[in-house]
Amino acid sequence: MSSSTTSGQGQGDEAPDLVCVVDCVHGMVDALSCVRWNKHQVSSRPPLLSSPLLRTCRLYLRAALHGMVVPQGAVVELSEHGIVVTVEESGCLQAKVYLKTELFAEYDYGAEGRPRFGLSLGLLVDCLNMFTVPGFASPVGIRYPGPDMQLLLRSVGSPDACIHAEIRTRIPDTVAWDYHFEHAGNTPVTFTVKSAILKESIDDLEWPGSSIQIHFHPDPPSVIFKGEGHGDLEIEFSYYANTDLLIAFQCDQELSYRYKYKFLRATTSNVPSSVLKENRGSKVTIGRGGMLKIQHLVSVARLGTQSYHNFAGGAQQPSRIAFIEFFVKPEEDD
């Protein structure tokens, strides 16, 4: 079980694999929240501890002892190019968050190879949230490993207070499987739609235990989402009818695949409202064998700066962007 405590950052005898500083954790929290589809349900009894970090630790521990929490595990991989956080479920759904080096104010990588470790995704997000204050960005230092292989977090540059957090890590239970995504043909089968519209459409297609069919039509260019339950519900995106809605479309063959609704919904259900308000484009691609890839973009810019970036291109201001990819396997036909 992962835990979090207030503690000073121990200095090991060996140089750490990674020491980095992120000047605004709000964007990182938003990016990681997108792939947090297993939320913890804890007792509503008021905690006795006043410290926010200790309170989080106590809630997780109490809930685990009562069998109410199954932490959503994540695998973190470090490299000279940045940090990749991978989560997966049931061998049918995988998500990756790419935090490249340019997202960090400092990034000092000293490891050989690419260290990997497991931890609780929910605990990581909650600990990072401890460093966020509305309207104020406090830089946070990240260090791995600590004396006992912990992931260490620490607020830096604050004259009033200093917060420390430790997150216990573990050896990953299994090696995260890679999809080796390949396009279905010579021309990629893909479309780009505004993130808020994609989420709203998938939410509207909910049928208990149902599957969702995604059908690509090259002529006329359109995409149809179809849900089946006690009745049928279809949502059609027509490229020529509304180019503001369907930002981009590319398809040279007719394709149709079905996906479990709960896995499809996980690709959009946890996208934070702040990301939806920016309403960047989300890119949906079907690869070989029906593999579905959905990509989102999350700004990790400093507070008080405006930046715009989308898959459709066009005039943009320089922006620091976290890339999020979901992969969903199709249902197999009987």
ABEGO torsion letter per residue (X at the ends): XBBBBBBBBBBBABBBABBBBBABAAAAAAAAAAABABBBBBBABBBABABAAAAAAAAAAAAAAAGABBBBBBBBBBBAAEBBBBBBBGGABBBBBBBBAAABABBBBABBEBBBBBBBAAAAAAAAAAABBBGBBBBBBBBOBBAAGBBBBBBBGBAABBBBBBBBBBBBABBBBBAGBBBABABBBBBBBBAAAAAAAAAAABBBGBBBBBBBBAOBBBBBBBBBBABBBBBBBBAAABAAABABBBBABBBBBBBBAAAAAAAAAABBAAAAAAGBBBBBBBBBGGBBBBBBBBBABBBGBBBBBBAAEEBBBBBBBBBBBBBBBBBBBX
